[in-house]
Amino acid sequence: EMGIGNAGFAALFAAQADPSYELQELPNVRKIELSKGFIGYFRPVSCGGSCAPSNLWWKEDRVLYQIQLKLPYTVPENDQRKALVAAANSAILAGPR
């Protein structure tokens, strides 16, 4: 098996002020509950010609947050969701930096 070398993508955490779209407009997402009553939108790993990472988005005030994790497509969707929700809840509960 080949490794990903030293240029592989593993994860992303991003924030964007005043996004130009609403989260429910994102394709193939499922609504989930996060800490402090926030609502997140989850998309599992999807594979076509290549595999796209699993994603979780949520908005806090007017800021859009996104977490991506590159997980093998063999990881069950429920486990993908649990990993992303744990990371999002950690960020939400830690508060502003």
trRosetta pair geometry for C-beta under 8 A, 3 or more apart (Angstrom, degrees):
i j d omega theta_ij theta_ji phi_ij phi_ji
3 8 7.9 -104 154 -35 74 142
4 7 7.4 -131 149 68 85 53
4 8 2.9 38 144 -74 132 143
5 8 6.2 139 59 -34 66 93
8 70 7.7 -142 162 83 97 160
9 12 7.7 -13 -171 -42 107 100
9 53 7.4 -106 122 -51 122 135
9 70 5.4 120 107 -39 87 146
10 69 7.7 -20 158 -148 58 61
10 70 5.6 -111 -139 37 27 113
11 67 7.4 -15 -171 -170 98 81
11 68 6.3 167 -155 88 50 66
11 69 5.2 -5 -108 -107 91 63
11 70 6.8 -124 -65 10 51 80
12 53 7.7 128 16 78 107 158
12 66 7.0 -6 113 113 106 97
12 67 6.9 166 87 -153 64 38
12 68 4.1 21 43 43 104 106
13 65 7.6 -13 -170 -170 78 94
13 66 7.4 169 -151 88 37 56
13 67 5.4 -2 -104 -105 73 77
13 87 7.7 -133 -92 161 115 124
13 91 7.3 173 -153 -85 132 147
14 65 7.2 159 86 -155 51 49
14 66 4.8 -7 58 57 96 99
15 63 5.4 -2 -170 178 105 115
15 64 6.9 152 -157 80 51 50
15 65 5.3 -18 -100 -100 78 71
15 66 7.8 -175 -76 20 34 71
16 19 5.2 75 105 -76 119 90
16 63 7.0 152 74 -160 37 66
16 64 4.7 -17 61 60 92 102
16 66 7.7 21 1 -3 105 109
17 62 6.3 42 -161 114 73 95
17 63 5.5 -36 -99 -103 58 77
17 64 7.9 -167 -80 19 11 77
18 62 5.4 6 -73 159 67 114
19 59 7.7 -114 20 -99 122 114
19 64 4.2 29 -31 -17 131 145
21 25 5.1 -111 179 65 106 138
21 26 7.5 110 129 -59 129 74
22 25 4.9 100 67 -9 78 106
23 26 5.8 -29 -170 -2 51 114
23 29 7.2 -110 164 112 83 167
23 39 7.9 167 80 108 147 99
23 41 4.6 178 166 -6 114 142
23 57 5.3 -172 -128 106 115 124
23 58 7.3 17 -95 -111 161 30
23 59 6.4 -141 -30 -22 127 107
23 64 7.4 169 -69 -130 100 110
24 29 7.6 -142 -130 73 38 128
24 31 7.6 1 -103 -76 91 110
24 41 7.0 -162 -82 -90 45 140
26 29 4.7 54 92 -22 108 136
26 41 5.8 122 50 135 133 147
26 43 7.1 -108 140 -47 124 130
26 57 6.8 130 -26 29 161 146
28 43 5.4 76 108 -130 92 109
28 46 6.9 39 131 -66 158 150
29 41 4.0 18 170 176 139 105
29 42 6.3 135 -160 62 78 34
29 43 5.0 -61 -97 -63 71 92
29 57 7.6 -43 -131 34 146 109
30 41 7.0 150 67 -157 33 59
30 42 5.0 -32 61 63 89 93
30 43 7.5 148 12 -80 75 45
31 39 6.0 -17 -163 -175 98 109
31 40 7.5 141 -159 80 48 45
31 41 6.1 -29 -97 -100 53 70
31 42 7.9 176 -83 17 5 83
32 39 7.4 145 74 -163 39 60
32 40 4.9 -27 68 69 91 95
32 41 7.4 160 20 -94 81 20
32 42 5.2 34 -4 -13 129 120
32 56 7.8 -53 50 -135 130 108
32 81 6.8 170 -89 -163 161 116
32 85 6.5 -94 135 -91 142 118
33 37 7.7 -47 -157 -139 96 33
33 38 7.8 127 -166 80 52 50
33 39 6.6 -41 -105 -109 49 60
33 40 7.5 84 178 22 2 87
34 37 7.9 -4 75 86 67 14
34 38 4.2 -32 70 78 113 97
34 39 6.9 -178 16 -95 94 9
34 40 4.7 84 -38 -24 120 112
34 58 5.8 -32 7 -93 156 159
34 85 6.6 -156 -107 -146 81 84
34 88 5.4 -74 -130 121 132 123
34 89 5.8 -163 -165 -80 85 78
34 92 6.1 130 149 -22 118 160
35 38 6.6 14 71 26 50 103
35 88 7.8 179 16 118 96 82
35 89 4.3 109 -20 -138 118 88
35 92 4.6 165 68 91 114 135
35 93 5.5 -44 137 -55 166 94
36 92 5.6 -149 19 160 121 124
36 93 7.4 174 -29 -80 111 64
38 58 5.1 60 157 -177 124 137
38 59 7.7 -171 -154 65 107 48
38 60 6.4 -36 -108 -83 136 87
38 92 6.1 -138 13 -121 144 147
39 58 6.6 167 88 -130 42 97
40 56 5.3 3 177 -173 130 98
40 57 6.5 154 -159 77 75 41
40 58 4.2 -54 -98 -69 77 108
40 85 7.1 -179 51 -106 156 79
40 88 6.0 41 -91 158 150 169
41 56 7.1 156 76 -153 45 52
41 57 4.9 -14 56 58 97 94
41 58 7.2 162 12 -75 70 58
42 54 7.6 -4 -171 -179 86 97
42 55 7.2 163 -153 90 43 59
42 56 5.2 -9 -101 -102 72 83
42 80 8.0 135 -177 115 118 98
42 81 5.4 35 -167 -118 158 93
42 84 6.4 140 -123 85 104 145
42 85 7.7 -31 -83 -59 131 91
43 46 7.0 -44 162 -21 102 116
43 54 6.7 -178 94 -154 60 56
43 55 4.6 10 51 53 100 100
43 56 7.8 -167 24 -72 64 42
44 54 5.2 -27 -148 -114 39 101
44 77 4.5 -45 -102 -128 151 96
44 80 5.2 102 -130 82 86 153
44 81 7.2 -50 -83 -53 92 85
45 51 5.7 4 -177 -177 104 112
45 52 6.8 168 -154 79 53 58
45 53 6.5 -46 -105 -154 78 26
45 54 4.9 -50 -49 -56 67 84
45 71 5.7 -117 -55 71 131 90
45 72 7.6 -8 -108 119 175 21
45 73 5.0 -151 120 -104 136 65
45 75 7.1 98 0 54 138 99
45 77 8.0 -138 30 -100 81 72
45 80 6.3 -141 -12 -107 91 155
46 51 7.0 166 87 -152 35 64
46 52 5.0 0 58 47 85 106
47 50 7.1 -101 -144 137 72 23
47 51 4.2 -28 -97 -96 88 82
47 52 7.5 -163 -78 16 39 66
47 73 5.2 -16 -35 -92 132 147
48 52 8.0 26 11 -14 93 99
51 73 5.5 -126 -120 -55 142 111
52 55 7.9 -30 143 -24 105 110
53 68 4.4 78 101 179 136 102
53 69 5.8 177 -177 79 114 31
53 70 4.5 -73 -102 -85 113 59
53 71 7.0 100 -148 13 76 68
54 68 7.0 154 80 -153 47 58
54 69 5.3 -14 60 59 98 87
54 71 5.6 0 2 25 118 116
54 80 4.4 -164 -103 -176 165 123
54 81 7.9 -125 -176 -66 138 46
54 83 7.8 87 85 71 145 113
54 84 6.1 -124 127 -51 116 133
55 66 6.4 -23 -162 -165 101 98
55 67 7.1 152 -154 82 51 52
55 68 5.2 -18 -98 -99 76 78
55 84 7.5 85 145 -129 14 150
56 66 7.2 157 82 -152 48 51
56 67 4.9 -4 56 55 97 98
56 81 8.0 115 -81 -138 119 58
56 84 3.9 147 -24 165 135 127
56 85 6.9 -176 -120 -68 159 51
56 87 7.6 145 50 69 140 106
56 88 5.4 -97 121 -52 140 135
57 64 6.3 -10 -167 -173 106 96
57 65 6.7 158 -153 84 54 54
57 66 4.9 -15 -99 -99 81 79
58 64 7.7 168 89 -151 30 55
58 65 5.5 -11 61 57 75 101
58 88 6.2 97 5 -162 133 132
58 92 7.7 -22 89 -74 150 122
59 62 7.4 -14 -173 -138 110 20
59 63 6.7 155 -154 79 66 42
59 64 5.3 -33 -96 -96 82 62
59 65 7.3 168 -94 14 29 76
60 63 5.6 -22 66 63 77 96
60 65 6.6 22 8 -11 104 119
60 92 7.1 177 -79 -119 141 90
65 88 7.3 134 112 -132 129 93
65 91 7.0 173 -175 118 155 147
67 84 5.6 160 94 -148 123 88
67 87 5.3 152 -159 105 162 130
67 88 5.9 -133 4 -69 140 86
67 91 7.8 -175 -62 -4 127 146
69 80 7.3 -175 73 -152 122 83
69 83 6.1 -54 28 117 172 127
69 84 6.2 -139 4 -78 123 89
69 87 7.7 156 -54 -3 123 156
71 75 4.5 -54 158 27 122 148
71 80 5.6 -164 57 -108 158 98
71 83 7.4 130 -71 56 143 155
72 75 5.4 118 67 -19 75 91
75 79 5.3 -114 174 84 93 121
75 80 5.5 113 114 -61 115 90
76 79 4.6 88 65 7 86 104
76 80 7.2 -149 98 -8 44 85
77 80 5.4 -51 -149 33 37 115
77 81 6.3 37 154 -19 68 103
78 81 5.7 -52 -149 35 32 112
78 82 6.4 34 152 -21 64 105
79 82 5.6 -49 -144 34 34 114
79 83 6.5 35 156 -20 64 103
80 83 6.0 -59 -154 34 29 109
80 84 6.5 19 155 -10 65 110
81 84 6.0 -62 -148 42 30 106
81 85 5.9 28 157 -19 68 111
82 85 5.9 -56 -140 39 27 110
82 86 6.2 31 158 -23 63 107
83 86 5.9 -54 -149 33 27 112
83 87 6.7 23 154 -15 62 106
84 87 5.8 -56 -150 37 33 109
84 88 6.2 30 154 -17 68 108
85 88 5.7 -55 -142 40 32 110
85 89 6.0 30 159 -18 67 108
86 89 6.0 -54 -141 39 26 108
86 90 6.4 32 155 -23 60 107
87 90 5.7 -55 -152 32 29 115
87 91 6.7 26 153 -15 63 105
88 91 5.8 -58 -153 37 33 109
88 92 6.2 30 152 -19 68 108
89 92 5.6 -52 -141 38 34 112
89 93 6.0 27 162 -13 68 110
90 93 6.2 -60 -141 42 24 104
90 94 6.2 26 158 -23 61 111
91 94 5.9 -57 -145 33 27 112
92 95 7.9 32 164 -66 33 40
94 97 7.6 14 128 -67 113 87
